Amino acid sequence: MSENNGSSDPKPTVEELRAEIKQTRAELGETVQALAAKADVKARAKEQVEQTKLKVKAQAAEATERVRGVAAAAAGAVSGKVHEVADQATEKVNQNSTSDLAVQAREQIRNSPVPISLVFAGAVAIVGIILIVRGSRR
């Protein structure tokens, strides 16, 4: 048999072979580490849990901001309606006598339940905001 096995390349030296073996071992070590990381189910599950936690926190913060915006808008609407009704009541007080005013006020409340429902909605929104804020602090 010939030493070159039909090729024109000279036979590698011992040092070259050792360097090639060293490089192959390093590459094999990296491959084993990569496979071990993929096979480490516990670590991958922990990583997935952490990612899910971050997503949930972000969604909760976004929902809180949306609720605050809606509550602020509702509170503004309720406040405006309350001021409007108060102004109307003041005008009527100035125009009518006390007994007539009581009768008119009762009739107005019976005929127009909208301000009461708006006040109730505003109160519910404020209580909801308080509960959300208290819950996020824990």
C-alpha positions in Angstrom: 0.0 0.0 0.0 1.1 3.5 -0.6 1.3 6.1 2.1 -0.6 8.7 0.1 -3.5 6.4 -0.9 -3.5 7.8 -4.3 -3.7 11.4 -3.3 -1.0 14.0 -3.9 -1.3 15.5 -0.4 1.5 14.5 2.0 0.7 12.6 5.1 -0.2 14.9 8.0 2.3 15.2 10.8 1.6 14.2 14.4 1.2 17.9 15.4 -1.3 18.5 12.7 -3.3 15.4 13.8 -3.2 16.6 17.4 -4.4 20.1 16.5 -7.2 18.5 14.4 -8.2 16.3 17.3 -8.2 19.2 19.7 -10.4 21.2 17.4 -12.8 18.3 16.9 -13.1 17.8 20.7 -13.9 21.5 21.1 -16.6 21.4 18.5 -18.0 18.2 20.0 -18.1 19.9 23.4 -20.1 22.8 22.0 -22.5 20.4 20.3 -23.0 18.4 23.6 -23.6 21.7 25.5 -26.2 22.8 22.9 -28.0 19.4 23.1 -27.9 19.4 26.9 -29.5 22.9 26.9 -32.3 21.6 24.6 -32.8 18.5 26.7 -33.0 20.6 30.0 -36.8 20.6 30.2 -36.8 22.2 33.7 -34.8 25.2 32.6 -36.8 25.6 29.4 -40.0 25.5 31.4 -38.7 28.1 33.9 -37.8 30.3 31.0 -41.3 29.9 29.5 -42.9 30.7 32.8 -40.8 33.9 33.1 -41.8 35.0 29.6 -45.5 34.3 30.4 -45.2 36.3 33.6 -43.8 39.3 31.7 -46.6 39.1 29.2 -49.3 38.9 31.9 -47.8 41.9 33.7 -47.8 43.9 30.6 -51.4 43.0 29.8 -52.4 43.9 33.3 -50.7 47.3 33.2 -52.4 47.9 29.8 -55.8 46.9 31.2 -55.3 49.1 34.2 -54.6 52.1 32.0 -57.6 51.5 29.9 -59.9 51.2 33.0 -58.4 54.4 34.4 -59.1 56.2 31.1 -62.7 54.9 31.0 -63.3 55.8 34.6 -61.9 59.3 34.1 -64.2 59.8 31.2 -67.2 58.4 33.1 -66.3 60.6 36.1 -66.0 63.6 33.8 -69.4 62.9 32.3 -71.0 62.3 35.7 -69.5 65.5 37.0 -70.7 67.5 34.1 -74.2 66.1 34.4 -74.2 66.7 38.1 -73.2 70.3 37.6 -75.8 70.8 34.9 -78.5 69.4 37.1 -77.3 71.5 40.0 -77.4 74.6 37.9 -80.9 73.8 36.7 -82.0 73.2 40.3 -80.5 76.5 41.4 -82.4 78.3 38.6 -85.6 76.7 39.6 -85.1 77.6 43.3 -84.7 81.2 42.3 -87.8 81.0 40.1 -90.2 79.0 42.3 -91.3 78.9 45.9 -90.0 76.3 48.3 -93.1 74.1 48.2 -93.3 74.2 44.4 -89.6 73.3 44.3 -90.0 70.2 46.3 -92.8 68.9 44.1 -90.9 69.7 41.0 -87.7 68.1 42.3 -89.6 64.9 43.1 -91.2 64.9 39.6 -87.9 65.6 37.9 -86.2 62.7 39.7 -89.1 60.3 38.9 -89.2 61.4 35.2 -85.4 61.6 34.7 -83.5 58.7 36.3 -80.4 59.4 34.0 -78.5 61.5 36.5 -78.9 58.9 39.2 -77.7 56.1 37.0 -74.7 58.2 35.9 -73.8 58.9 39.5 -74.1 55.2 40.2 -72.0 54.3 37.2 -69.3 56.8 38.3 -69.3 55.4 41.8 -68.9 51.9 40.5 -66.1 53.0 38.2 -64.2 54.7 41.0 -64.6 51.6 43.3 -63.4 49.4 40.4 -60.3 51.6 40.0 -59.5 51.5 43.7 -59.8 47.7 43.8 -57.6 47.3 40.7 -54.9 49.6 42.1 -55.0 47.9 45.5 -54.8 44.5 43.9 -51.8 45.5 41.7 -49.9 46.7 44.8 -50.0 43.2 46.4 
